[in-house]
Amino acid sequence: MQRNIKHIILDYNGTLAKDGILLEEAKRLLPLLAKEYTLHVITADTFGSVKNELKEYALHVKVLESANHTLEKEAYIIALNASECAAVGNGNNDVKMLQKAKIGICLIGDEGCSTKSLLASDIVCKSVTEALELFIYPKRLTATLRV
C-alpha cells in the first residue's frame, strides 16, 4: 500500500499547526518525510502564517483561493494523481480530499475533527506524530489497512 504513495498532502491548521504556529512534532518529522515523499501543505491560511512558518522546509504550499475550499482541495489531489496520494486533515473542507486520496487520514487534535472528515477517512489518528509516523514506519500502515 505505502509503496505507491508519492505525495503526502497535509492540511495546515488543526493538522500541522495550532493557531497558525507549526507544531514542534511536525518540525521534527517533516524533514524525515521529505526524504521519501513530495510534501504538500494545502490551506486556507486562516492565520496568515503558513508561508513564514514553513519557509525552511522542502515542501509545496498551496493557499486556497476559491470560494469552495472543499472542491479546490479535491481538485489538487486529482491533479497529483489521487492514487499516489495520502492526505491528512481534520475539517469539513478536507472531506473530498480524504475520500479521493489513496489513503485518507483524519486527525483528531486540539481542534477536534469534523464528523464528516472522520467518516471520509481510512485511518484516524490522535496526533500529528501518529499520522506522520505511519509513513516513517510503513508496517503500521500495513497492519492498520490489511484486509
DSSP file with accessible surface (Angstrom, degrees, kcal/mol):
  #  RESIDUE AA STRUCTURE BP1 BP2  ACC     N-H-->O    O-->H-N    N-H-->O    O-->H-N    TCO  KAPPA ALPHA  PHI   PSI    X-CA   Y-CA   Z-CA
    1    1 A M    >         0   0   85      0, 0.0     3,-1.1     0, 0.0     4,-0.3   0.000 360.0 360.0 360.0 -53.2    0.0    0.0    0.0
    2    2 A Q  G >   +     0   0   41      1,-0.3     3,-1.7     2,-0.2   101,-0.0   0.815 360.0  72.2 -68.3 -27.9    2.6    2.6    1.1
    3    3 A R  G 3  S+     0   0  210      1,-0.3    -1,-0.3   135,-0.1     0, 0.0   0.789  95.6  52.7 -60.8 -27.7    4.9    1.8   -1.8
    4    4 A N  G <  S+     0   0   87     -3,-1.1     2,-0.5    81,-0.0    -1,-0.3   0.574  85.2 102.6 -84.2 -10.4    2.6    3.5   -4.3
    5    5 A I    <   +     0   0    9     -3,-1.7    80,-0.2    -4,-0.3    79,-0.1  -0.643  31.2 157.0 -80.5 123.8    2.4    6.7   -2.3
    6    6 A K        +     0   0  113     78,-2.8    32,-2.8    -2,-0.5     2,-0.4   0.622  62.2  48.1-111.9 -29.0    4.5    9.5   -3.7
    7    7 A H  E     -ab  38  85A  28     77,-2.4    79,-2.3    30,-0.2     2,-0.5  -0.952  57.0-163.3-121.5 137.3    2.7   12.6   -2.3
    8    8 A I  E     -ab  39  86A   0     30,-2.2    32,-2.5    -2,-0.4     2,-0.5  -0.987  13.4-162.0-117.1 119.1    1.6   13.4    1.2
    9    9 A I  E     -ab  40  87A   0     77,-3.2    79,-2.4    -2,-0.5     2,-0.4  -0.907  10.4-169.4-105.3 125.6   -0.9   16.3    1.3
   10   10 A L  E     -ab  41  88A   0     30,-3.2    32,-2.3    -2,-0.5    79,-0.2  -0.948  20.4-136.7-123.1 131.0   -1.4   17.9    4.6
   11   11 A D  E   > -a   42   0A  11     77,-2.4     5,-0.5    -2,-0.4    32,-0.2  -0.402  22.2-146.6 -67.4 159.7   -3.9   20.4    5.9
   12   12 A Y  T >>>S+     0   0    0     30,-0.5     5,-2.2     1,-0.2     3,-1.8   0.866  71.3  53.2 -98.4 -75.7   -2.2   23.1    8.0
   13   13 A N  B 345S+f   17   0B  12      1,-0.3    77,-0.2     3,-0.2     5,-0.2  -0.430 122.6  13.1 -70.0 129.4   -4.3   24.5   10.9
   14   14 A G  T 345S+     0   0    8      3,-2.8    95,-0.3    -2,-0.2    -1,-0.3   0.240 133.8  49.7  89.7 -11.5   -5.6   21.7   13.1
   15   15 A T  T <45S+     0   0    1     -3,-1.8    -2,-0.2     2,-0.2    -3,-0.2   0.679 129.2   5.2-118.5 -68.9   -3.2   19.2   11.5
   16   16 A L  T  <<S+     0   0    0     -4,-1.8     7,-2.9    -5,-0.5     2,-0.3   0.633 130.3  38.0 -91.8 -18.8    0.4   20.6   11.3
   17   17 A A  E   < -fG  13  22B   2     -5,-2.2    -3,-2.8     5,-0.3     2,-0.4  -0.924  60.3-146.6-136.5 156.9   -0.3   23.8   13.3
   18   18 A K  E >  S- G   0  21B  97      3,-2.2     3,-2.0    -2,-0.3    -5,-0.1  -0.998  90.4 -12.7-123.3 123.5   -2.2   25.2   16.2
   19   19 A D  T 3  S-     0   0  102     -2,-0.4    -1,-0.1     1,-0.3     3,-0.1   0.849 131.2 -53.6  54.0  36.8   -3.4   28.8   15.9
   20   20 A G  T 3  S+     0   0    1      1,-0.2     2,-0.5    28,-0.0    -1,-0.3   0.381 113.1 115.9  85.8  -4.3   -1.1   29.2   12.9
   21   21 A I  E <  S-G   18   0B  93     -3,-2.0    -3,-2.2    32,-0.0    -1,-0.2  -0.872  71.0-115.5-105.3 126.4    2.1   28.1   14.6
   22   22 A L  E     -G   17   0B   3     -2,-0.5    -5,-0.3    -5,-0.2     2,-0.1  -0.318  35.3-115.8 -59.5 130.4    3.8   24.9   13.3
   23   23 A L     >  -     0   0   43     -7,-2.9     4,-2.0     1,-0.1     3,-0.4  -0.396  15.8-123.8 -69.7 145.0    3.8   22.2   15.9
   24   24 A E  H  > S+     0   0  128      1,-0.2     4,-1.6     2,-0.2     5,-0.1   0.879 111.4  54.0 -57.2 -42.0    7.1   21.0   17.3
   25   25 A E  H  > S+     0   0   64      1,-0.2     4,-1.9     2,-0.2    -1,-0.2   0.870 107.2  51.3 -65.5 -31.7    6.5   17.4   16.4
   26   26 A A  H  > S+     0   0    0     -3,-0.4     4,-2.8   -10,-0.2    -1,-0.2   0.911 104.9  56.9 -68.8 -39.3    5.8   18.5   12.8
   27   27 A K  H  < S+     0   0   65     -4,-2.0    -1,-0.2     1,-0.2    -2,-0.2   0.872 111.1  44.1 -57.6 -36.9    9.1   20.4   12.7
   28   28 A R  H  X S+     0   0  128     -4,-1.6     4,-0.5     1,-0.1    -1,-0.2   0.875 119.4  39.7 -76.3 -37.6   10.9   17.2   13.6
   29   29 A L  H  X S+     0   0    1     -4,-1.9     4,-2.3     1,-0.2     5,-0.2   0.793  97.9  71.7 -90.3 -28.9    9.1   14.9   11.2
   30   30 A L  H  X S+     0   0    1     -4,-2.8     4,-2.4     1,-0.2     5,-0.2   0.916  97.4  50.8 -57.6 -45.1    8.7   17.0    8.1
   31   31 A P  H  > S+     0   0   62      0, 0.0     4,-0.6     0, 0.0    -1,-0.2   0.890 110.5  50.5 -61.3 -35.1   12.4   16.8    7.1
   32   32 A L  H >< S+     0   0   77     -4,-0.5     3,-0.8    -3,-0.2     4,-0.4   0.928 112.5  45.9 -66.1 -43.5   12.3   13.0    7.5
   33   33 A L  H >X S+     0   0    2     -4,-2.3     4,-2.3     1,-0.2     3,-1.6   0.861 102.6  64.8 -67.8 -35.4    9.3   12.6    5.3
   34   34 A A  H 3< S+     0   0   30     -4,-2.4    -1,-0.2     1,-0.3    -2,-0.2   0.715  92.5  64.5 -63.9 -18.0   10.7   15.0    2.7
   35   35 A K  T << S+     0   0  161     -3,-0.8    -1,-0.3    -4,-0.6    -2,-0.2   0.769 118.4  22.3 -72.6 -25.8   13.5   12.5    2.0
   36   36 A E  T <4 S+     0   0  151     -3,-1.6     2,-0.3    -4,-0.4    -2,-0.2   0.616 124.3  37.5-115.1 -21.9   11.0    9.9    0.7
   37   37 A Y  S  < S-     0   0   14     -4,-2.3     2,-0.6   -29,-0.0   -30,-0.2  -0.915  74.7-112.7-133.1 159.1    7.9   11.8   -0.3
   38   38 A T  E     -a    7   0A  56    -32,-2.8   -30,-2.2    -2,-0.3     2,-0.4  -0.846  41.6-148.4 -89.7 121.9    6.8   15.0   -2.0
   39   39 A L  E     -a    8   0A   3     -2,-0.6    21,-2.5    19,-0.4     2,-0.4  -0.769  16.8-175.2 -99.2 140.8    5.1   17.0    0.7
   40   40 A H  E     -ac   9  60A   6    -32,-2.5   -30,-3.2    -2,-0.4     2,-0.5  -0.998  11.2-161.3-133.1 135.5    2.2   19.4    0.1
   41   41 A V  E     -ac  10  61A   0     19,-3.2    21,-3.3    -2,-0.4     2,-0.5  -0.982  11.3-173.5-116.5 124.0    0.5   21.7    2.5
   42   42 A I  E     +ac  11  62A   0    -32,-2.3   -30,-0.5    -2,-0.5     2,-0.3  -0.982  19.7 151.0-122.7 124.8   -2.9   23.0    1.4
   43   43 A T  E     - c   0  63A   2     19,-2.5    21,-3.0    -2,-0.5    -2,-0.0  -0.994  58.4-132.7-154.1 153.5   -4.6   25.6    3.5
   44   44 A A        -     0   0   35     -2,-0.3    19,-0.1    19,-0.2    -1,-0.1   0.577  50.2-136.9 -78.6 -13.5   -7.0   28.5    3.8
   45   45 A D    >   -     0   0   30      1,-0.1     3,-1.8     2,-0.1     6,-0.0   0.925  29.6-178.5  53.9  53.6   -4.2   30.0    5.9
   46   46 A T  T 3  S+     0   0  109      1,-0.3    -1,-0.1     2,-0.1    -3,-0.0   0.819  79.7  39.1 -49.9 -38.7   -6.6   31.3    8.4
   47   47 A F  T 3  S-     0   0  103      0, 0.0    -1,-0.3     0, 0.0    -2,-0.1   0.419 104.8-125.2 -97.6  -1.2   -3.9   33.0   10.5
   48   48 A G  S <  S+     0   0   60     -3,-1.8     4,-0.2     1,-0.1    -2,-0.1   0.748  83.2 104.1  67.0  26.2   -1.8   34.2    7.5
   49   49 A S     >  +     0   0   19      2,-0.1     4,-2.7     1,-0.1     5,-0.3   0.489  38.6  99.0-117.3  -5.2    1.3   32.5    8.8
   50   50 A V  H  > S+     0   0    0      1,-0.2     4,-1.9     2,-0.2     5,-0.1   0.885  83.8  48.1 -60.4 -45.4    1.8   29.3    6.7
   51   51 A K  H  > S+     0   0  139      1,-0.2     4,-0.5     2,-0.2    -1,-0.2   0.917 116.3  43.7 -65.2 -39.6    4.5   30.6    4.3
   52   52 A N  H >4 S+     0   0   96      1,-0.2     3,-0.8     2,-0.2     4,-0.2   0.928 114.3  49.7 -69.2 -43.2    6.6   32.1    7.1
   53   53 A E  H 3< S+     0   0   45     -4,-2.7     3,-0.2     1,-0.2    -1,-0.2   0.800 119.8  36.7 -66.0 -29.7    6.2   29.0    9.3
   54   54 A L  H >< S+     0   0    5     -4,-1.9     3,-2.1    -5,-0.3    -1,-0.2   0.343  80.6 109.2-107.5   9.2    7.1   26.6    6.5
   55   55 A K  T << S+     0   0  141     -3,-0.8    -1,-0.1    -4,-0.5    -2,-0.1   0.762  79.1  52.2 -61.5 -22.9    9.8   28.6    4.7
   56   56 A E  T 3  S+     0   0  163     -4,-0.2     2,-0.3    -3,-0.2    -1,-0.3   0.460  95.2  88.8 -92.1   0.7   12.6   26.3    5.9
   57   57 A Y  S <  S-     0   0   45     -3,-2.1     2,-1.6     2,-0.1    -3,-0.0  -0.760  79.7-120.6-109.6 147.0   11.0   23.0    4.7
   58   58 A A  S    S+     0   0   79     -2,-0.3   -19,-0.4     2,-0.0     2,-0.3  -0.647  73.5 102.8 -82.6  87.3   11.2   21.2    1.4
   59   59 A L  S    S-     0   0   27     -2,-1.6     2,-0.4    -5,-0.2   -19,-0.2  -0.976  70.5-104.7-159.1 167.2    7.5   21.2    0.5
   60   60 A H  E     -c   40   0A 102    -21,-2.5   -19,-3.2    -2,-0.3     2,-0.5  -0.865  27.6-155.5-100.8 133.5    4.9   22.8   -1.6
   61   61 A V  E     -c   41   0A  49     -2,-0.4     2,-0.5   -21,-0.2   -19,-0.2  -0.943   8.4-173.0-111.6 126.1    2.5   25.3   -0.1
   62   62 A K  E     -c   42   0A  52    -21,-3.3   -19,-2.5    -2,-0.5     2,-0.6  -0.968   7.7-160.3-118.5 112.7   -0.9   25.9   -1.7
   63   63 A V  E     -c   43   0A  38     -2,-0.5   -19,-0.2   -21,-0.2   -21,-0.1  -0.848  29.5-116.6 -91.3 124.8   -3.0   28.7   -0.2
   64   64 A L        +     0   0   12    -21,-3.0     5,-0.1    -2,-0.6    -1,-0.0  -0.324  35.8 175.0 -65.5 141.7   -6.6   28.2   -1.3
   65   65 A E        +     0   0  158      3,-0.1    -1,-0.1     4,-0.0     4,-0.1   0.598  45.7  87.2-121.4 -21.9   -8.1   30.9   -3.4
   66   66 A S  S    S-     0   0   49      2,-0.1     3,-0.2     1,-0.1     6,-0.0  -0.213  80.1-115.9 -81.6 174.6  -11.6   29.8   -4.4
   67   67 A A  S    S+     0   0  116      1,-0.2     2,-0.6     2,-0.1    -1,-0.1   0.668 108.6  56.9 -79.9 -16.0  -14.9   30.2   -2.7
   68   68 A N     >  +     0   0   74      1,-0.2     4,-2.0     2,-0.1    -1,-0.2  -0.811  60.4 175.5-121.8  91.7  -15.2   26.4   -2.3
   69   69 A H  H  > S+     0   0   56     -2,-0.6     4,-2.5     1,-0.2     5,-0.2   0.823  78.2  60.8 -65.6 -32.6  -12.1   25.1   -0.4
   70   70 A T  H  > S+     0   0   35      1,-0.2     4,-2.0     2,-0.2    -1,-0.2   0.947 109.8  40.4 -60.4 -49.1  -13.5   21.5   -0.4
   71   71 A L  H  > S+     0   0   79      2,-0.2     4,-2.7     1,-0.2    -1,-0.2   0.857 113.2  55.3 -69.9 -33.4  -13.6   21.3   -4.2
   72   72 A E  H  X S+     0   0   28     -4,-2.0     4,-1.9     2,-0.2    -2,-0.2   0.912 109.0  47.3 -66.6 -40.7  -10.3   23.1   -4.5
   73   73 A K  H  X S+     0   0    0     -4,-2.5     4,-2.0     2,-0.2    -2,-0.2   0.915 112.2  50.4 -66.1 -40.6   -8.6   20.5   -2.2
   74   74 A E  H  X S+     0   0   34     -4,-2.0     4,-2.4    -5,-0.2    -2,-0.2   0.938 109.8  50.1 -61.5 -45.4  -10.2   17.7   -4.1
   75   75 A A  H  X S+     0   0   56     -4,-2.7     4,-2.5     1,-0.2    -1,-0.2   0.873 107.2  55.3 -62.2 -36.5   -9.0   19.1   -7.5
   76   76 A Y  H  X S+     0   0   49     -4,-1.9     4,-1.3     2,-0.2    -1,-0.2   0.936 109.3  46.3 -62.0 -46.1   -5.5   19.5   -6.1
   77   77 A I  H  X S+     0   0    0     -4,-2.0     4,-0.7     1,-0.2     3,-0.3   0.917 112.2  50.7 -62.8 -44.2   -5.4   15.7   -5.2
   78   78 A I  H >< S+     0   0   89     -4,-2.4     3,-1.2     1,-0.2     4,-0.3   0.919 106.9  54.4 -62.3 -41.6   -6.8   14.7   -8.6
   79   79 A A  H 3< S+     0   0   89     -4,-2.5    -1,-0.2     1,-0.3    -2,-0.2   0.822 109.1  48.5 -63.7 -28.8   -4.2   16.8  -10.4
   80   80 A L  H 3< S-     0   0   37     -4,-1.3    -1,-0.3    -3,-0.3    -2,-0.2   0.580 128.6 -96.3 -83.4 -11.1   -1.4   15.0   -8.5
   81   81 A N    X<  -     0   0   72     -3,-1.2     3,-2.9    -4,-0.7    -3,-0.2   0.843  30.7-138.8  84.6  91.2   -3.0   11.6   -9.3
   82   82 A A  G >  S+     0   0   19      1,-0.3     3,-1.9    -4,-0.3    20,-1.6   0.764  98.0  67.3 -52.5 -29.6   -5.0   10.6   -6.3
   83   83 A S  G 3  S+     0   0   61      1,-0.3    -1,-0.3    18,-0.2    -2,-0.1   0.648 103.1  46.9 -70.7 -10.0   -3.9    7.0   -6.4
   84   84 A E  G <  S+     0   0   46     -3,-2.9   -78,-2.8   -79,-0.1   -77,-2.4   0.195 101.4  92.5-109.9  13.7   -0.4    8.2   -5.5
   85   85 A C  E <   -b    7   0A   0     -3,-1.9    18,-1.4   -80,-0.2    17,-1.4  -0.870  49.4-167.7-118.1 143.4   -1.5   10.5   -2.6
   86   86 A A  E     -bd   8 103A   0    -79,-2.3   -77,-3.2    -2,-0.4     2,-0.4  -0.956  19.8-160.5-115.5 142.3   -2.1   10.2    1.1
   87   87 A A  E     -bd   9 104A   0     16,-2.7    18,-3.1    -2,-0.4     2,-0.4  -0.969   9.6-165.6-127.9 143.6   -4.0   13.1    2.7
   88   88 A V  E     +bd  10 105A   0    -79,-2.4   -77,-2.4    -2,-0.4     2,-0.3  -0.996  29.6 128.4-129.5 126.1   -4.2   14.2    6.3
   89   89 A G  E     - d   0 106A   0     16,-2.1    18,-2.2    -2,-0.4   -75,-0.1  -0.958  39.4-155.7-162.1 179.4   -6.8   16.6    7.6
   90   90 A N        +     0   0    8     -2,-0.3    24,-2.7    16,-0.2    27,-0.2   0.462  61.1  83.7-142.3  -9.9   -9.5   17.3   10.2
   91   91 A G  S >  S-     0   0   17     22,-0.2     3,-1.9    26,-0.1     4,-0.3  -0.501  82.4-104.6-106.4 170.9  -12.0   19.7    8.8
   92   92 A N  G >  S+     0   0   92      1,-0.3     3,-1.4     2,-0.2     4,-0.3   0.860 119.4  59.3 -56.6 -36.3  -15.2   19.8    6.8
   93   93 A N  G 3  S+     0   0   40      1,-0.2    -1,-0.3     2,-0.1     4,-0.2   0.535  99.1  59.8 -75.9   0.4  -13.2   21.2    3.9
   94   94 A D  G <> S+     0   0    0     -3,-1.9     4,-2.7     1,-0.1    -1,-0.2   0.501  77.0  96.0 -97.7  -6.6  -10.9   18.1    3.9
   95   95 A V  H <> S+     0   0   22     -3,-1.4     4,-2.3    -4,-0.3     5,-0.2   0.922  86.9  39.8 -56.3 -54.6  -13.7   15.6    3.3
   96   96 A K  H  > S+     0   0   75     -4,-0.3     4,-2.4     1,-0.2    -1,-0.2   0.873 114.9  54.2 -67.1 -33.5  -13.3   15.2   -0.5
   97   97 A M  H  > S+     0   0    0     -4,-0.2     4,-2.0     2,-0.2    -1,-0.2   0.935 110.5  46.5 -62.5 -45.3   -9.5   15.3   -0.3
   98   98 A L  H  < S+     0   0    1     -4,-2.7    -2,-0.2     1,-0.2    -1,-0.2   0.884 114.3  48.2 -65.4 -38.1   -9.6   12.5    2.3
   99   99 A Q  H  < S+     0   0  115     -4,-2.3    -2,-0.2    -5,-0.2    -1,-0.2   0.895 113.4  46.0 -69.4 -41.1  -12.0   10.5    0.1
  100  100 A K  H  < S+     0   0   95     -4,-2.4    -2,-0.2    -5,-0.2    -1,-0.2   0.842  94.0  89.7 -73.6 -35.3  -10.1   10.9   -3.1
  101  101 A A  S  < S-     0   0    6     -4,-2.0     3,-0.2    -5,-0.2   -18,-0.2  -0.257  84.9-121.9 -63.7 151.3   -6.6   10.1   -1.8
  102  102 A K  S    S+     0   0   77    -20,-1.6     2,-0.4   -17,-1.4   -16,-0.2   0.899 107.3  24.9 -58.6 -39.2   -5.5    6.5   -1.8
  103  103 A I  E    S-d   86   0A   0    -18,-1.4   -16,-2.7     2,-0.0     2,-0.5  -0.983  75.6-167.7-128.8 120.4   -5.1    6.8    2.0
  104  104 A G  E     -d   87   0A   0     -2,-0.4    18,-2.8    -3,-0.2    19,-1.9  -0.937   5.0-168.7-108.6 125.2   -7.1    9.4    3.9
  105  105 A I  E     -de  88 123A   0    -18,-3.1   -16,-2.1    -2,-0.5     2,-0.4  -0.964   7.2-156.0-119.2 121.4   -6.1   10.1    7.5
  106  106 A C  E     -de  89 124A   0     17,-2.8    19,-2.8    -2,-0.5     2,-0.5  -0.802  10.7-150.7 -93.9 134.7   -8.3   12.1    9.8
  107  107 A L  E     - e   0 125A   3    -18,-2.2     2,-0.9    -2,-0.4    19,-0.2  -0.920   8.0-162.0-110.1 123.3   -6.5   13.8   12.7
  108  108 A I        +     0   0   70     17,-3.0     5,-0.2    -2,-0.5     2,-0.1  -0.815  38.2 146.8-102.3  89.3   -8.3   14.4   16.0
  109  109 A G  B >   -H  112   0C  24     -2,-0.9     3,-1.8     3,-0.9    18,-0.1  -0.092  67.8 -55.0-104.0-152.8   -6.1   17.0   17.5
  110  110 A D  T 3  S+     0   0  130      1,-0.3     3,-0.1    -2,-0.1   -92,-0.1   0.780 137.6  50.0 -62.2 -29.1   -6.6   20.0   19.8
  111  111 A E  T 3  S-     0   0  106      1,-0.3    -1,-0.3   -97,-0.2     2,-0.1   0.526 105.5-140.1 -81.2  -9.3   -9.2   21.4   17.3
  112  112 A G  B <   -H  109   0C  23     -3,-1.8    -3,-0.9   -98,-0.1    -1,-0.3  -0.452  23.3 -93.4  77.2-158.6  -11.0   18.1   17.2
  113  113 A C        -     0   0   37     -5,-0.2     2,-0.2    -2,-0.1   -22,-0.2  -0.986  28.8-101.1-150.1 159.0  -12.3   17.0   13.8
  114  114 A S     >  -     0   0   22    -24,-2.7     4,-2.1    -2,-0.3     5,-0.1  -0.547  27.4-127.7 -79.4 147.2  -15.5   17.2   11.9
  115  115 A T  H  > S+     0   0  102      1,-0.2     4,-2.5    -2,-0.2     5,-0.2   0.886 110.3  57.1 -60.2 -37.0  -17.7   14.1   11.8
  116  116 A K  H  > S+     0   0  138      1,-0.2     4,-1.3     2,-0.2    -1,-0.2   0.907 107.6  45.8 -63.3 -42.1  -17.7   14.3    8.1
  117  117 A S  H  > S+     0   0    0    -27,-0.2     4,-0.6     2,-0.2    -1,-0.2   0.889 110.6  54.7 -69.2 -35.6  -13.9   14.1    7.8
  118  118 A L  H >< S+     0   0   59     -4,-2.1     3,-1.0     1,-0.2    -2,-0.2   0.949 111.1  44.2 -59.3 -47.6  -13.9   11.3   10.3
  119  119 A L  H 3< S+     0   0  140     -4,-2.5    -1,-0.2     1,-0.2    -2,-0.2   0.732 110.3  56.5 -72.4 -20.5  -16.3    9.2    8.2
  120  120 A A  H 3< S+     0   0   13     -4,-1.3    -1,-0.2    -5,-0.2    -2,-0.2   0.543  94.6  88.2 -87.1  -6.2  -14.4   10.1    5.0
  121  121 A S    <<  -     0   0   21     -3,-1.0   -16,-0.2    -4,-0.6     3,-0.1  -0.507  63.5-148.8 -99.7 161.7  -11.1    8.7    6.2
  122  122 A D  S    S+     0   0   89    -18,-2.8     2,-0.3     1,-0.2   -17,-0.2   0.723  88.6  24.6 -90.2 -30.7   -9.4    5.3    6.1
  123  123 A I  E     -e  105   0A  12    -19,-1.9   -17,-2.8     2,-0.0     2,-0.4  -0.981  66.3-151.1-136.5 147.5   -7.4    5.9    9.3
  124  124 A V  E     -e  106   0A  70     -2,-0.3     2,-0.3   -19,-0.2   -17,-0.2  -0.982  16.1-176.1-121.0 132.0   -8.0    8.1   12.4
  125  125 A C  E     -e  107   0A   8    -19,-2.8   -17,-3.0    -2,-0.4     3,-0.1  -0.924  24.7-146.9-125.0 154.7   -5.0    9.4   14.4
  126  126 A K  S    S+     0   0  148     -2,-0.3     2,-0.3   -19,-0.2   -19,-0.1   0.414  81.3  27.0-103.4   3.5   -5.0   11.4   17.6
  127  127 A S  S  > S-     0   0   34      1,-0.1     4,-2.1   -18,-0.1     5,-0.1  -0.989  74.7-117.7-156.0 158.4   -1.8   13.4   16.9
  128  128 A V  H  > S+     0   0    3     -2,-0.3     4,-2.9     1,-0.2     5,-0.3   0.857 115.7  59.4 -65.0 -31.8    0.2   14.7   14.0
  129  129 A T  H  > S+     0   0   31      1,-0.2     4,-2.6     2,-0.2    -1,-0.2   0.954 105.9  46.4 -60.6 -49.6    3.1   12.5   15.3
  130  130 A E  H  > S+     0   0   63      1,-0.2     4,-0.8     2,-0.2    -1,-0.2   0.920 114.8  47.8 -57.9 -44.9    1.0    9.3   14.9
  131  131 A A  H >< S+     0   0    0     -4,-2.1     3,-0.7     1,-0.2     4,-0.4   0.949 116.0  41.3 -64.4 -48.6   -0.2   10.3   11.5
  132  132 A L  H >X S+     0   0    0     -4,-2.9     3,-1.5     1,-0.2     4,-0.8   0.859 107.6  61.0 -71.7 -34.0    3.2   11.2   10.1
  133  133 A E  H 3X S+     0   0   32     -4,-2.6     4,-2.9    -5,-0.3    -1,-0.2   0.728  86.7  75.8 -67.8 -16.8    5.0    8.3   11.6
  134  134 A L  H << S+     0   0   12     -4,-0.8     7,-0.6    -3,-0.7    -1,-0.3   0.835 101.2  42.7 -58.5 -29.2    2.7    6.0    9.6
  135  135 A F  H <4 S+     0   0    6     -3,-1.5    -1,-0.2    -4,-0.4    -2,-0.2   0.677 113.3  50.1 -92.6 -19.2    4.9    6.9    6.6
  136  136 A I  H  < S+     0   0   50     -4,-0.8    -2,-0.2     1,-0.3    -3,-0.1   0.829 123.2  32.4 -82.5 -34.9    8.2    6.6    8.5
  137  137 A Y  S >< S+     0   0  119     -4,-2.9     3,-2.2    -5,-0.1     4,-0.5  -0.733  77.3 179.5-119.2  76.4    7.2    3.2    9.9
  138  138 A P  T 3> S+     0   0   41      0, 0.0     4,-2.1     0, 0.0     3,-0.4   0.679  70.1  74.5 -63.0 -16.7    5.1    1.8    7.0
  139  139 A K  H 3> S+     0   0  178      1,-0.2     4,-2.6     2,-0.2     5,-0.2   0.799  89.8  61.9 -65.8 -22.6    4.4   -1.5    8.6
  140  140 A R  H <> S+     0   0  110     -3,-2.2     4,-2.1     2,-0.2    -1,-0.2   0.908 104.0  47.6 -65.7 -40.5    2.0    0.4   10.8
  141  141 A L  H  > S+     0   0    0     -7,-0.6     4,-2.7    -4,-0.5    -2,-0.2   0.931 111.7  50.2 -63.2 -46.6    0.0    1.3    7.7
  142  142 A T  H  X S+     0   0   61     -4,-2.1     4,-1.5     1,-0.2    -2,-0.2   0.933 111.3  48.3 -57.8 -46.5    0.1   -2.3    6.5
  143  143 A A  H  < S+     0   0   55     -4,-2.6    -1,-0.2     1,-0.2    -2,-0.2   0.897 115.8  43.9 -63.9 -38.3   -1.1   -3.5    9.9
  144  144 A T  H  < S+     0   0   82     -4,-2.1    -1,-0.2     1,-0.2    -2,-0.2   0.880 121.1  36.6 -76.1 -36.5   -4.0   -1.0   10.0
  145  145 A L  H  < S+     0   0   41     -4,-2.7    -1,-0.2    -5,-0.2    -2,-0.2   0.475  83.2 120.0-100.9  -1.7   -5.2   -1.3    6.4
  146  146 A R     <        0   0  170     -4,-1.5    -3,-0.0    -5,-0.2    -4,-0.0  -0.278 360.0 360.0 -66.1 150.4   -4.8   -5.0    5.7
  147  147 A V              0   0  189      0, 0.0    -1,-0.1     0, 0.0    -2,-0.1  -0.739 360.0 360.0-109.0 360.0   -7.9   -6.9    4.8
